[in-house]
């Protein structure tokens, strides 16, 4: 099997009444050749991921629901 490094984002969702849902949304995005490349990407782009990326994720939710990034990192995935 081939391993690839991917950007990993975990989001929690809060309901309109303020209760945080138990489930998390986990997104794996963007492939990298090495963990170091992924780590560098996060260092350089974390602000944009946490702002624009979070806005994009929130726009997919029903009105009144809010998303929050609870984890941002790199993970290895077997293909």
N, CA, C and O atoms as a Tripos MOL2 file, in Angstrom:
@<TRIPOS>MOLECULE
protein
  316   315    79     0     0
PROTEIN
NO_CHARGES

@<TRIPOS>ATOM
      1 N           0.8300   -1.1840    0.0000 N.3       1 UNK1
      2 CA          0.0000    0.0000    0.0000 C.3       1 UNK1
      3 C           0.8760    1.2500    0.0000 C.2       1 UNK1
      4 O           1.9920    1.2570    0.5190 O.2       1 UNK1
      5 N           0.3350    2.2880   -0.5920 N.am      2 UNK2
      6 CA          1.0370    3.5640   -0.6760 C.3       2 UNK2
      7 C           0.4830    4.4850    0.4050 C.2       2 UNK2
      8 O          -0.7310    4.5740    0.5920 O.2       2 UNK2
      9 N           1.3760    5.1690    1.1150 N.am      3 UNK3
     10 CA          0.9480    6.1400    2.1200 C.3       3 UNK3
     11 C           1.0730    7.5400    1.5480 C.2       3 UNK3
     12 O           2.0170    7.8460    0.8200 O.2       3 UNK3
     13 N           0.1170    8.3790    1.8840 N.am      4 UNK4
     14 CA          0.1530    9.7730    1.4900 C.3       4 UNK4
     15 C          -0.1410   10.6250    2.7130 C.2       4 UNK4
     16 O          -0.8290   10.1780    3.6310 O.2       4 UNK4
     17 N           0.3670   11.8330    2.7350 N.am      5 UNK5
     18 CA          0.1520   12.7630    3.8440 C.3       5 UNK5
     19 C          -0.9490   13.7330    3.4260 C.2       5 UNK5
     20 O          -0.9360   14.2670    2.3170 O.2       5 UNK5
     21 N          -1.8920   13.9470    4.3250 N.am      6 UNK6
     22 CA         -3.0100   14.8410    4.0180 C.3       6 UNK6
     23 C          -3.2420   15.8340    5.1480 C.2       6 UNK6
     24 O          -2.9900   15.5470    6.3190 O.2       6 UNK6
     25 N          -3.7260   17.0020    4.7650 N.am      7 UNK7
     26 CA         -4.1630   17.9960    5.7350 C.3       7 UNK7
     27 C          -5.4310   17.4820    6.3950 C.2       7 UNK7
     28 O          -6.3280   16.9940    5.7080 O.2       7 UNK7
     29 N          -5.5230   17.5810    7.7070 N.am      8 UNK8
     30 CA         -6.6280   17.0490    8.4910 C.3       8 UNK8
     31 C          -7.2750   18.1880    9.2720 C.2       8 UNK8
     32 O          -6.5980   18.9270    9.9870 O.2       8 UNK8
     33 N          -8.5940   18.3200    9.1280 N.am      9 UNK9
     34 CA         -9.3390   19.3400    9.8620 C.3       9 UNK9
     35 C         -10.5300   18.6670   10.5350 C.2       9 UNK9
     36 O         -11.2900   17.9530    9.8820 O.2       9 UNK9
     37 N         -10.6940   18.8880   11.8270 N.am     10 UNK10
     38 CA        -11.8600   18.3830   12.5550 C.3      10 UNK10
     39 C         -12.6870   19.5820   13.0090 C.2      10 UNK10
     40 O         -12.1610   20.5360   13.5830 O.2      10 UNK10
     41 N         -13.9880   19.5130   12.7430 N.am     11 UNK11
     42 CA        -14.8950   20.6050   13.0810 C.3      11 UNK11
     43 C         -15.9570   20.1210   14.0580 C.2      11 UNK11
     44 O         -16.4700   19.0110   13.9230 O.2      11 UNK11
     45 N         -16.2840   20.9460   15.0320 N.am     12 UNK12
     46 CA        -17.4340   20.6710   15.8840 C.3      12 UNK12
     47 C         -18.5570   21.5920   15.4190 C.2      12 UNK12
     48 O         -18.3080   22.6500   14.8410 O.2      12 UNK12
     49 N         -19.7810   21.1800   15.6760 N.am     13 UNK13
     50 CA        -20.9440   21.9570   15.2510 C.3      13 UNK13
     51 C         -21.7840   22.2900   16.4800 C.2      13 UNK13
     52 O         -22.0590   21.4320   17.3200 O.2      13 UNK13
     53 N         -22.1820   23.5520   16.5610 N.am     14 UNK14
     54 CA        -23.0440   24.0200   17.6400 C.3      14 UNK14
     55 C         -24.4200   24.3180   17.0560 C.2      14 UNK14
     56 O         -24.5460   24.9890   16.0320 O.2      14 UNK14
     57 N         -25.4450   23.8080   17.7270 N.am     15 UNK15
     58 CA        -26.8310   24.0080   17.2960 C.3      15 UNK15
     59 C         -27.2790   25.4310   17.6200 C.2      15 UNK15
     60 O         -26.6580   26.1090   18.4380 O.2      15 UNK15
     61 N         -28.3630   25.8860   16.9750 N.am     16 UNK16
     62 CA        -28.8420   27.2540   17.2230 C.3      16 UNK16
     63 C         -29.1460   27.5390   18.6990 C.2      16 UNK16
     64 O         -29.0560   28.6860   19.1350 O.2      16 UNK16
     65 N         -29.5070   26.4980   19.4740 N.am     17 UNK17
     66 CA        -29.8080   26.7180   20.8990 C.3      17 UNK17
     67 C         -28.5580   26.7470   21.7680 C.2      17 UNK17
     68 O         -28.6530   26.8770   22.9880 O.2      17 UNK17
     69 N         -27.3770   26.6260   21.1430 N.am     18 UNK18
     70 CA        -26.1190   26.7090   21.8730 C.3      18 UNK18
     71 C         -25.5220   25.3790   22.2880 C.2      18 UNK18
     72 O         -24.4100   25.3420   22.8150 O.2      18 UNK18
     73 N         -26.2370   24.2860   22.0620 N.am     19 UNK19
     74 CA        -25.7110   22.9580   22.4120 C.3      19 UNK19
     75 C         -24.7280   22.4830   21.3530 C.2      19 UNK19
     76 O         -25.0030   22.5430   20.1550 O.2      19 UNK19
     77 N         -23.5760   22.0100   21.8190 N.am     20 UNK20
     78 CA        -22.5820   21.4590   20.9040 C.3      20 UNK20
     79 C         -22.9630   20.0140   20.5740 C.2      20 UNK20
     80 O         -23.2080   19.2120   21.4750 O.2      20 UNK20
     81 N         -23.0110   19.6910   19.2960 N.am     21 UNK21
     82 CA        -23.3580   18.3370   18.8720 C.3      21 UNK21
     83 C         -22.2080   17.3950   19.2230 C.2      21 UNK21
     84 O         -21.0470   17.8020   19.2260 O.2      21 UNK21
     85 N         -22.5330   16.1380   19.5180 N.am     22 UNK22
     86 CA        -21.5100   15.1570   19.8850 C.3      22 UNK22
     87 C         -20.6200   14.7870   18.7030 C.2      22 UNK22
     88 O         -19.4300   14.5180   18.8710 O.2      22 UNK22
     89 N         -21.2010   14.7770   17.5170 N.am     23 UNK23
     90 CA        -20.4530   14.3730   16.3350 C.3      23 UNK23
     91 C         -19.4930   15.4740   15.8970 C.2      23 UNK23
     92 O         -19.7510   16.6590   16.1090 O.2      23 UNK23
     93 N         -18.3970   15.0730   15.2910 N.am     24 UNK24
     94 CA        -17.4660   16.0040   14.6650 C.3      24 UNK24
     95 C         -17.4390   15.7260   13.1760 C.2      24 UNK24
     96 O         -17.6150   14.5880   12.7420 O.2      24 UNK24
     97 N         -17.2210   16.7620   12.4040 N.am     25 UNK25
     98 CA        -17.0150   16.6200   10.9630 C.3      25 UNK25
     99 C         -15.5160   16.5660   10.7500 C.2      25 UNK25
    100 O         -14.7890   17.4670   11.1700 O.2      25 UNK25
    101 N         -15.0600   15.5240   10.1070 N.am     26 UNK26
    102 CA        -13.6220   15.3640    9.8590 C.3      26 UNK26
    103 C         -13.3760   15.4420    8.3650 C.2      26 UNK26
    104 O         -13.9820   14.7120    7.5790 O.2      26 UNK26
    105 N         -12.4830   16.3320    7.9890 N.am     27 UNK27
    106 CA        -12.1860   16.5690    6.5840 C.3      27 UNK27
    107 C         -10.7050   16.3230    6.3500 C.2      27 UNK27
    108 O          -9.8550   16.8420    7.0740 O.2      27 UNK27
    109 N         -10.4070   15.5300    5.3380 N.am     28 UNK28
    110 CA         -9.0220   15.3610    4.9100 C.3      28 UNK28
    111 C          -8.9160   15.9930    3.5410 C.2      28 UNK28
    112 O          -9.6960   15.6920    2.6370 O.2      28 UNK28
    113 N          -7.9480   16.8660    3.4000 N.am     29 UNK29
    114 CA         -7.8390   17.6520    2.1810 C.3      29 UNK29
    115 C          -6.3660   17.8640    1.8460 C.2      29 UNK29
    116 O          -5.5050   17.8200    2.7240 O.2      29 UNK29
    117 N          -6.1010   18.0860    0.6070 N.am     30 UNK30
    118 CA         -4.7690   18.4350    0.1020 C.3      30 UNK30
    119 C          -3.7170   17.3800    0.4280 C.2      30 UNK30
    120 O          -3.4250   17.1120    1.5930 O.2      30 UNK30
    121 N          -3.1660   16.8010   -0.6050 N.am     31 UNK31
    122 CA         -2.1270   15.7740   -0.4770 C.3      31 UNK31
    123 C          -0.7390   16.4070   -0.4420 C.2      31 UNK31
    124 O          -0.4850   17.4130   -1.1060 O.2      31 UNK31
    125 N           0.1450   15.8120    0.3330 N.am     32 UNK32
    126 CA          1.5390   16.2490    0.4160 C.3      32 UNK32
    127 C           2.4450   15.0310    0.2950 C.2      32 UNK32
    128 O           2.0380   13.9110    0.6040 O.2      32 UNK32
    129 N           3.6560   15.2540   -0.1500 N.am     33 UNK33
    130 CA          4.6220   14.1600   -0.2590 C.3      33 UNK33
    131 C           5.2280   13.8010    1.0970 C.2      33 UNK33
    132 O           5.5720   12.6450    1.3460 O.2      33 UNK33
    133 N           5.3540   14.8090    1.9770 N.am     34 UNK34
    134 CA          5.9540   14.5690    3.2890 C.3      34 UNK34
    135 C           5.1850   15.3020    4.3790 C.2      34 UNK34
    136 O           4.4590   16.2580    4.1080 O.2      34 UNK34
    137 N           5.3530   14.8420    5.6120 N.am     35 UNK35
    138 CA          4.7350   15.5090    6.7520 C.3      35 UNK35
    139 C           5.2980   16.9190    6.9080 C.2      35 UNK35
    140 O           4.5750   17.8390    7.2900 O.2      35 UNK35
    141 N           6.5810   17.0890    6.6150 N.am     36 UNK36
    142 CA          7.2060   18.4080    6.7370 C.3      36 UNK36
    143 C           6.5390   19.4130    5.7930 C.2      36 UNK36
    144 O           6.3170   20.5620    6.1750 O.2      36 UNK36
    145 N           6.2160   18.9910    4.5610 N.am     37 UNK37
    146 CA          5.5330   19.8810    3.6180 C.3      37 UNK37
    147 C           4.1550   20.2740    4.1580 C.2      37 UNK37
    148 O           3.7430   21.4290    4.0450 O.2      37 UNK37
    149 N           3.4620   19.3240    4.7340 N.am     38 UNK38
    150 CA          2.1410   19.5900    5.3100 C.3      38 UNK38
    151 C           2.2520   20.5510    6.4940 C.2      38 UNK38
    152 O           1.4770   21.5010    6.6040 O.2      38 UNK38
    153 N           3.2180   20.2980    7.3750 N.am     39 UNK39
    154 CA          3.4280   21.1790    8.5280 C.3      39 UNK39
    155 C           3.7460   22.6010    8.0770 C.2      39 UNK39
    156 O           3.2220   23.5620    8.6410 O.2      39 UNK39
    157 N           4.5970   22.7420    7.0680 N.am     40 UNK40
    158 CA          4.9300   24.0640    6.5350 C.3      40 UNK40
    159 C           3.7000   24.7530    5.9570 C.2      40 UNK40
    160 O           3.5210   25.9590    6.1270 O.2      40 UNK40
    161 N           2.8550   23.9880    5.2770 N.am     41 UNK41
    162 CA          1.6220   24.5390    4.7180 C.3      41 UNK41
    163 C           0.7520   25.1120    5.8330 C.2      41 UNK41
    164 O           0.2070   26.2080    5.7010 O.2      41 UNK41
    165 N           0.6250   24.3750    6.9220 N.am     42 UNK42
    166 CA         -0.1890   24.8540    8.0470 C.3      42 UNK42
    167 C           0.4060   26.1260    8.6360 C.2      42 UNK42
    168 O          -0.3250   27.0750    8.9220 O.2      42 UNK42
    169 N           1.7110   26.1580    8.8190 N.am     43 UNK43
    170 CA          2.3650   27.3550    9.3670 C.3      43 UNK43
    171 C           2.0660   28.5710    8.4790 C.2      43 UNK43
    172 O           1.7720   29.6540    8.9840 O.2      43 UNK43
    173 N           2.1410   28.3860    7.1660 N.am     44 UNK44
    174 CA          1.9700   29.5010    6.2270 C.3      44 UNK44
    175 C           0.5130   29.8770    5.9710 C.2      44 UNK44
    176 O           0.2280   31.0260    5.6350 O.2      44 UNK44
    177 N          -0.4160   28.9280    6.1230 N.am     45 UNK45
    178 CA         -1.8020   29.1550    5.7240 C.3      45 UNK45
    179 C          -2.8210   28.9970    6.8510 C.2      45 UNK45
    180 O          -4.0220   29.0840    6.5950 O.2      45 UNK45
    181 N          -2.3880   28.7700    8.0710 N.am     46 UNK46
    182 CA         -3.3310   28.5050    9.1650 C.3      46 UNK46
    183 C          -4.3590   29.6170    9.3320 C.2      46 UNK46
    184 O          -5.5400   29.3400    9.5420 O.2      46 UNK46
    185 N          -3.9270   30.8610    9.2410 N.am     47 UNK47
    186 CA         -4.8630   31.9750    9.3980 C.3      47 UNK47
    187 C          -5.9950   31.8730    8.3790 C.2      47 UNK47
    188 O          -7.1640   32.0450    8.7260 O.2      47 UNK47
    189 N          -5.6500   31.5930    7.1210 N.am     48 UNK48
    190 CA         -6.6630   31.5130    6.0690 C.3      48 UNK48
    191 C          -7.5530   30.2810    6.2260 C.2      48 UNK48
    192 O          -8.7510   30.3360    5.9480 O.2      48 UNK48
    193 N          -6.9700   29.1800    6.6670 N.am     49 UNK49
    194 CA         -7.7610   27.9640    6.9040 C.3      49 UNK49
    195 C          -8.7810   28.2350    8.0050 C.2      49 UNK49
    196 O          -9.9470   27.8600    7.8900 O.2      49 UNK49
    197 N          -8.3310   28.8880    9.0670 N.am     50 UNK50
    198 CA         -9.2190   29.1440   10.2080 C.3      50 UNK50
    199 C         -10.2460   30.2350    9.9160 C.2      50 UNK50
    200 O         -11.2770   30.2920   10.5870 O.2      50 UNK50
    201 N         -10.0020   31.0840    8.9550 N.am     51 UNK51
    202 CA        -10.9820   32.1250    8.6300 C.3      51 UNK51
    203 C         -11.8130   31.7270    7.4080 C.2      51 UNK51
    204 O         -13.0020   31.4370    7.5370 O.2      51 UNK51
    205 N         -11.2030   31.7110    6.2460 N.am     52 UNK52
    206 CA        -11.9610   31.3970    5.0290 C.3      52 UNK52
    207 C         -12.4430   29.9580    4.9870 C.2      52 UNK52
    208 O         -13.5660   29.6900    4.5600 O.2      52 UNK52
    209 N         -11.6090   29.0380    5.4210 N.am     53 UNK53
    210 CA        -12.0100   27.6310    5.4320 C.3      53 UNK53
    211 C         -13.1720   27.3920    6.3650 C.2      53 UNK53
    212 O         -14.0960   26.6420    6.0480 O.2      53 UNK53
    213 N         -13.1240   28.0300    7.5130 N.am     54 UNK54
    214 CA        -14.2170   27.9060    8.4800 C.3      54 UNK54
    215 C         -15.4890   28.5540    7.9330 C.2      54 UNK54
    216 O         -16.5850   28.0260    8.1190 O.2      54 UNK54
    217 N         -15.3460   29.6860    7.2680 N.am     55 UNK55
    218 CA        -16.5070   30.3390    6.6460 C.3      55 UNK55
    219 C         -17.1350   29.4270    5.5960 C.2      55 UNK55
    220 O         -18.3590   29.3210    5.5130 O.2      55 UNK55
    221 N         -16.2940   28.7670    4.7910 N.am     56 UNK56
    222 CA        -16.8010   27.8680    3.7530 C.3      56 UNK56
    223 C         -17.5370   26.6860    4.3800 C.2      56 UNK56
    224 O         -18.6040   26.2970    3.9040 O.2      56 UNK56
    225 N         -16.9760   26.1170    5.4400 N.am     57 UNK57
    226 CA        -17.6280   24.9910    6.1130 C.3      57 UNK57
    227 C         -18.9440   25.4410    6.7490 C.2      57 UNK57
    228 O         -19.9460   24.7310    6.6700 O.2      57 UNK57
    229 N         -18.9440   26.5950    7.3640 N.am     58 UNK58
    230 CA        -20.1570   27.1020    8.0170 C.3      58 UNK58
    231 C         -21.2680   27.3660    7.0070 C.2      58 UNK58
    232 O         -22.4470   27.2020    7.3210 O.2      58 UNK58
    233 N         -20.8970   27.7720    5.8020 N.am     59 UNK59
    234 CA        -21.9090   28.0640    4.7770 C.3      59 UNK59
    235 C         -22.6550   26.8010    4.3320 C.2      59 UNK59
    236 O         -23.7250   26.8990    3.7310 O.2      59 UNK59
    237 N         -22.1090   25.6310    4.6160 N.am     60 UNK60
    238 CA        -22.7600   24.3720    4.2480 C.3      60 UNK60
    239 C         -23.7910   23.9210    5.2880 C.2      60 UNK60
    240 O         -24.5770   23.0080    5.0360 O.2      60 UNK60
    241 N         -23.7790   24.5650    6.4460 N.am     61 UNK61
    242 CA        -24.6800   24.1810    7.5380 C.3      61 UNK61
    243 C         -25.9990   24.9510    7.4430 C.2      61 UNK61
    244 O         -26.0680   26.0180    6.8330 O.2      61 UNK61
    245 N         -27.0370   24.3900    8.0570 N.am     62 UNK62
    246 CA        -28.3140   25.0830    8.1300 C.3      62 UNK62
    247 C         -28.1440   26.3830    8.8910 C.2      62 UNK62
    248 O         -27.2400   26.5250    9.7150 O.2      62 UNK62
    249 N         -29.0200   27.3230    8.6080 N.am     63 UNK63
    250 CA        -28.9800   28.6250    9.2760 C.3      63 UNK63
    251 C         -29.0640   28.4420   10.7880 C.2      63 UNK63
    252 O         -29.8760   27.6640   11.2880 O.2      63 UNK63
    253 N         -28.2180   29.1670   11.5030 N.am     64 UNK64
    254 CA        -28.2110   29.1070   12.9600 C.3      64 UNK64
    255 C         -27.1820   28.1570   13.5410 C.2      64 UNK64
    256 O         -26.8070   28.2820   14.7070 O.2      64 UNK64
    257 N         -26.7180   27.1980   12.7310 N.am     65 UNK65
    258 CA        -25.6920   26.2700   13.1940 C.3      65 UNK65
    259 C         -24.3240   26.8990   12.9630 C.2      65 UNK65
    260 O         -24.1320   27.6180   11.9820 O.2      65 UNK65
    261 N         -23.3800   26.6380   13.8480 N.am     66 UNK66
    262 CA        -22.0420   27.2070   13.7320 C.3      66 UNK66
    263 C         -20.9910   26.1080   13.8130 C.2      66 UNK66
    264 O         -21.1390   25.1460   14.5660 O.2      66 UNK66
    265 N         -19.9330   26.2630   13.0330 N.am     67 UNK67
    266 CA        -18.8230   25.3130   13.0470 C.3      67 UNK67
    267 C         -17.6250   25.9540   13.7410 C.2      67 UNK67
    268 O         -17.4580   27.1740   13.7380 O.2      67 UNK67
    269 N         -16.8020   25.1000   14.3330 N.am     68 UNK68
    270 CA        -15.5670   25.5480   14.9920 C.3      68 UNK68
    271 C         -14.4870   24.5090   14.7070 C.2      68 UNK68
    272 O         -14.7340   23.3070   14.8040 O.2      68 UNK68
    273 N         -13.3100   24.9680   14.3600 N.am     69 UNK69
    274 CA        -12.1950   24.0480   14.1330 C.3      69 UNK69
    275 C         -11.6600   23.6120   15.4900 C.2      69 UNK69
    276 O         -11.2440   24.4410   16.3000 O.2      69 UNK69
    277 N         -11.6750   22.2930   15.7340 N.am     70 UNK70
    278 CA        -11.1830   21.7700   17.0060 C.3      70 UNK70
    279 C          -9.8270   21.0830   16.8410 C.2      70 UNK70
    280 O          -9.1250   20.8340   17.8210 O.2      70 UNK70
    281 N          -9.4720   20.7840   15.6070 N.am     71 UNK71
    282 CA         -8.1680   20.1690   15.3630 C.3      71 UNK71
    283 C          -7.7370   20.4660   13.9370 C.2      71 UNK71
    284 O          -8.5400   20.4010   13.0070 O.2      71 UNK71
    285 N          -6.4720   20.7900   13.7770 N.am     72 UNK72
    286 CA         -5.8890   21.0750   12.4730 C.3      72 UNK72
    287 C          -4.4970   20.4750   12.4720 C.2      72 UNK72
    288 O          -3.6680   20.8210   13.3130 O.2      72 UNK72
    289 N          -4.2380   19.5880   11.5460 N.am     73 UNK73
    290 CA         -2.9310   18.9470   11.5180 C.3      73 UNK73
    291 C          -2.7200   18.1380   10.2670 C.2      73 UNK73
    292 O          -3.4000   18.3300    9.2590 O.2      73 UNK73
    293 N          -1.7710   17.2310   10.3420 N.am     74 UNK74
    294 CA         -1.4170   16.3700    9.2190 C.3      74 UNK74
    295 C          -1.5790   14.9190    9.6460 C.2      74 UNK74
    296 O          -1.3190   14.5600   10.7940 O.2      74 UNK74
    297 N          -2.0090   14.0990    8.7090 N.am     75 UNK75
    298 CA         -2.1700   12.6790    8.9920 C.3      75 UNK75
    299 C          -1.7100   11.8610    7.7960 C.2      75 UNK75
    300 O          -1.6990   12.3440    6.6640 O.2      75 UNK75
    301 N          -1.3340   10.6290    8.0600 N.am     76 UNK76
    302 CA         -0.9130    9.7200    6.9960 C.3      76 UNK76
    303 C          -2.0520    8.7690    6.6950 C.2      76 UNK76
    304 O          -2.6690    8.2140    7.6040 O.2      76 UNK76
    305 N          -2.3280    8.5840    5.4070 N.am     77 UNK77
    306 CA         -3.4230    7.7460    4.9590 C.3      77 UNK77
    307 C          -2.8910    6.7070    3.9810 C.2      77 UNK77
    308 O          -2.0910    7.0390    3.1060 O.2      77 UNK77
    309 N          -3.3200    5.4590    4.1160 N.am     78 UNK78
    310 CA         -2.9340    4.4280    3.1690 C.3      78 UNK78
    311 C          -3.9150    4.4310    2.0210 C.2      78 UNK78
    312 O          -5.1240    4.5600    2.2190 O.2      78 UNK78
    313 N          -3.3830    4.2880    0.8110 N.am     79 UNK79
    314 CA         -4.2350    4.2330   -0.3820 C.3      79 UNK79
    315 C          -4.2960    2.8410   -0.8870 C.2      79 UNK79
    316 O          -4.9620    2.5760   -1.8880 O.2      79 UNK79
@<TRIPOS>BOND
     1     1     2 1
     2     2     3 1
     3     3     4 2
     4     3     5 am
     5     5     6 1
     6     6     7 1
     7     7     8 2
     8     7     9 am
     9     9    10 1
    10    10    11 1
    11    11    12 2
    12    11    13 am
    13    13    14 1
    14    14    15 1
    15    15    16 2
    16    15    17 am
    17    17    18 1
    18    18    19 1
    19    19    20 2
    20    19    21 am
    21    21    22 1
    22    22    23 1
    23    23    24 2
    24    23    25 am
    25    25    26 1
    26    26    27 1
    27    27    28 2
    28    27    29 am
    29    29    30 1
    30    30    31 1
    31    31    32 2
    32    31    33 am
    33    33    34 1
    34    34    35 1
    35    35    36 2
    36    35    37 am
    37    37    38 1
    38    38    39 1
    39    39    40 2
    40    39    41 am
    41    41    42 1
    42    42    43 1
    43    43    44 2
    44    43    45 am
    45    45    46 1
    46    46    47 1
    47    47    48 2
    48    47    49 am
    49    49    50 1
    50    50    51 1
    51    51    52 2
    52    51    53 am
    53    53    54 1
    54    54    55 1
    55    55    56 2
    56    55    57 am
    57    57    58 1
    58    58    59 1
    59    59    60 2
    60    59    61 am
    61    61    62 1
    62    62    63 1
    63    63    64 2
    64    63    65 am
    65    65    66 1
    66    66    67 1
    67    67    68 2
    68    67    69 am
    69    69    70 1
    70    70    71 1
    71    71    72 2
    72    71    73 am
    73    73    74 1
    74    74    75 1
    75    75    76 2
    76    75    77 am
    77    77    78 1
    78    78    79 1
    79    79    80 2
    80    79    81 am
    81    81    82 1
    82    82    83 1
    83    83    84 2
    84    83    85 am
    85    85    86 1
    86    86    87 1
    87    87    88 2
    88    87    89 am
    89    89    90 1
    90    90    91 1
    91    91    92 2
    92    91    93 am
    93    93    94 1
    94    94    95 1
    95    95    96 2
    96    95    97 am
    97    97    98 1
    98    98    99 1
    99    99   100 2
   100    99   101 am
   101   101   102 1
   102   102   103 1
   103   103   104 2
   104   103   105 am
   105   105   106 1
   106   106   107 1
   107   107   108 2
   108   107   109 am
   109   109   110 1
   110   110   111 1
   111   111   112 2
   112   111   113 am
   113   113   114 1
   114   114   115 1
   115   115   116 2
   116   115   117 am
   117   117   118 1
   118   118   119 1
   119   119   120 2
   120   119   121 am
   121   121   122 1
   122   122   123 1
   123   123   124 2
   124   123   125 am
   125   125   126 1
   126   126   127 1
   127   127   128 2
   128   127   129 am
   129   129   130 1
   130   130   131 1
   131   131   132 2
   132   131   133 am
   133   133   134 1
   134   134   135 1
   135   135   136 2
   136   135   137 am
   137   137   138 1
   138   138   139 1
   139   139   140 2
   140   139   141 am
   141   141   142 1
   142   142   143 1
   143   143   144 2
   144   143   145 am
   145   145   146 1
   146   146   147 1
   147   147   148 2
   148   147   149 am
   149   149   150 1
   150   150   151 1
   151   151   152 2
   152   151   153 am
   153   153   154 1
   154   154   155 1
   155   155   156 2
   156   155   157 am
   157   157   158 1
   158   158   159 1
   159   159   160 2
   160   159   161 am
   161   161   162 1
   162   162   163 1
   163   163   164 2
   164   163   165 am
   165   165   166 1
   166   166   167 1
   167   167   168 2
   168   167   169 am
   169   169   170 1
   170   170   171 1
   171   171   172 2
   172   171   173 am
   173   173   174 1
   174   174   175 1
   175   175   176 2
   176   175   177 am
   177   177   178 1
   178   178   179 1
   179   179   180 2
   180   179   181 am
   181   181   182 1
   182   182   183 1
   183   183   184 2
   184   183   185 am
   185   185   186 1
   186   186   187 1
   187   187   188 2
   188   187   189 am
   189   189   190 1
   190   190   191 1
   191   191   192 2
   192   191   193 am
   193   193   194 1
   194   194   195 1
   195   195   196 2
   196   195   197 am
   197   197   198 1
   198   198   199 1
   199   199   200 2
   200   199   201 am
   201   201   202 1
   202   202   203 1
   203   203   204 2
   204   203   205 am
   205   205   206 1
   206   206   207 1
   207   207   208 2
   208   207   209 am
   209   209   210 1
   210   210   211 1
   211   211   212 2
   212   211   213 am
   213   213   214 1
   214   214   215 1
   215   215   216 2
   216   215   217 am
   217   217   218 1
   218   218   219 1
   219   219   220 2
   220   219   221 am
   221   221   222 1
   222   222   223 1
   223   223   224 2
   224   223   225 am
   225   225   226 1
   226   226   227 1
   227   227   228 2
   228   227   229 am
   229   229   230 1
   230   230   231 1
   231   231   232 2
   232   231   233 am
   233   233   234 1
   234   234   235 1
   235   235   236 2
   236   235   237 am
   237   237   238 1
   238   238   239 1
   239   239   240 2
   240   239   241 am
   241   241   242 1
   242   242   243 1
   243   243   244 2
   244   243   245 am
   245   245   246 1
   246   246   247 1
   247   247   248 2
   248   247   249 am
   249   249   250 1
   250   250   251 1
   251   251   252 2
   252   251   253 am
   253   253   254 1
   254   254   255 1
   255   255   256 2
   256   255   257 am
   257   257   258 1
   258   258   259 1
   259   259   260 2
   260   259   261 am
   261   261   262 1
   262   262   263 1
   263   263   264 2
   264   263   265 am
   265   265   266 1
   266   266   267 1
   267   267   268 2
   268   267   269 am
   269   269   270 1
   270   270   271 1
   271   271   272 2
   272   271   273 am
   273   273   274 1
   274   274   275 1
   275   275   276 2
   276   275   277 am
   277   277   278 1
   278   278   279 1
   279   279   280 2
   280   279   281 am
   281   281   282 1
   282   282   283 1
   283   283   284 2
   284   283   285 am
   285   285   286 1
   286   286   287 1
   287   287   288 2
   288   287   289 am
   289   289   290 1
   290   290   291 1
   291   291   292 2
   292   291   293 am
   293   293   294 1
   294   294   295 1
   295   295   296 2
   296   295   297 am
   297   297   298 1
   298   298   299 1
   299   299   300 2
   300   299   301 am
   301   301   302 1
   302   302   303 1
   303   303   304 2
   304   303   305 am
   305   305   306 1
   306   306   307 1
   307   307   308 2
   308   307   309 am
   309   309   310 1
   310   310   311 1
   311   311   312 2
   312   311   313 am
   313   313   314 1
   314   314   315 1
   315   315   316 2
@<TRIPOS>SUBSTRUCTURE
     1 UNK1         2 RESIDUE 1 A UNK
     2 UNK2         6 RESIDUE 1 A UNK
     3 UNK3        10 RESIDUE 1 A UNK
     4 UNK4        14 RESIDUE 1 A UNK
     5 UNK5        18 RESIDUE 1 A UNK
     6 UNK6        22 RESIDUE 1 A UNK
     7 UNK7        26 RESIDUE 1 A UNK
     8 UNK8        30 RESIDUE 1 A UNK
     9 UNK9        34 RESIDUE 1 A UNK
    10 UNK10       38 RESIDUE 1 A UNK
    11 UNK11       42 RESIDUE 1 A UNK
    12 UNK12       46 RESIDUE 1 A UNK
    13 UNK13       50 RESIDUE 1 A UNK
    14 UNK14       54 RESIDUE 1 A UNK
    15 UNK15       58 RESIDUE 1 A UNK
    16 UNK16       62 RESIDUE 1 A UNK
    17 UNK17       66 RESIDUE 1 A UNK
    18 UNK18       70 RESIDUE 1 A UNK
    19 UNK19       74 RESIDUE 1 A UNK
    20 UNK20       78 RESIDUE 1 A UNK
    21 UNK21       82 RESIDUE 1 A UNK
    22 UNK22       86 RESIDUE 1 A UNK
    23 UNK23       90 RESIDUE 1 A UNK
    24 UNK24       94 RESIDUE 1 A UNK
    25 UNK25       98 RESIDUE 1 A UNK
    26 UNK26      102 RESIDUE 1 A UNK
    27 UNK27      106 RESIDUE 1 A UNK
    28 UNK28      110 RESIDUE 1 A UNK
    29 UNK29      114 RESIDUE 1 A UNK
    30 UNK30      118 RESIDUE 1 A UNK
    31 UNK31      122 RESIDUE 1 A UNK
    32 UNK32      126 RESIDUE 1 A UNK
    33 UNK33      130 RESIDUE 1 A UNK
    34 UNK34      134 RESIDUE 1 A UNK
    35 UNK35      138 RESIDUE 1 A UNK
    36 UNK36      142 RESIDUE 1 A UNK
    37 UNK37      146 RESIDUE 1 A UNK
    38 UNK38      150 RESIDUE 1 A UNK
    39 UNK39      154 RESIDUE 1 A UNK
    40 UNK40      158 RESIDUE 1 A UNK
    41 UNK41      162 RESIDUE 1 A UNK
    42 UNK42      166 RESIDUE 1 A UNK
    43 UNK43      170 RESIDUE 1 A UNK
    44 UNK44      174 RESIDUE 1 A UNK
    45 UNK45      178 RESIDUE 1 A UNK
    46 UNK46      182 RESIDUE 1 A UNK
    47 UNK47      186 RESIDUE 1 A UNK
    48 UNK48      190 RESIDUE 1 A UNK
    49 UNK49      194 RESIDUE 1 A UNK
    50 UNK50      198 RESIDUE 1 A UNK
    51 UNK51      202 RESIDUE 1 A UNK
    52 UNK52      206 RESIDUE 1 A UNK
    53 UNK53      210 RESIDUE 1 A UNK
    54 UNK54      214 RESIDUE 1 A UNK
    55 UNK55      218 RESIDUE 1 A UNK
    56 UNK56      222 RESIDUE 1 A UNK
    57 UNK57      226 RESIDUE 1 A UNK
    58 UNK58      230 RESIDUE 1 A UNK
    59 UNK59      234 RESIDUE 1 A UNK
    60 UNK60      238 RESIDUE 1 A UNK
    61 UNK61      242 RESIDUE 1 A UNK
    62 UNK62      246 RESIDUE 1 A UNK
    63 UNK63      250 RESIDUE 1 A UNK
    64 UNK64      254 RESIDUE 1 A UNK
    65 UNK65      258 RESIDUE 1 A UNK
    66 UNK66      262 RESIDUE 1 A UNK
    67 UNK67      266 RESIDUE 1 A UNK
    68 UNK68      270 RESIDUE 1 A UNK
    69 UNK69      274 RESIDUE 1 A UNK
    70 UNK70      278 RESIDUE 1 A UNK
    71 UNK71      282 RESIDUE 1 A UNK
    72 UNK72      286 RESIDUE 1 A UNK
    73 UNK73      290 RESIDUE 1 A UNK
    74 UNK74      294 RESIDUE 1 A UNK
    75 UNK75      298 RESIDUE 1 A UNK
    76 UNK76      302 RESIDUE 1 A UNK
    77 UNK77      306 RESIDUE 1 A UNK
    78 UNK78      310 RESIDUE 1 A UNK
    79 UNK79      314 RESIDUE 1 A UNK
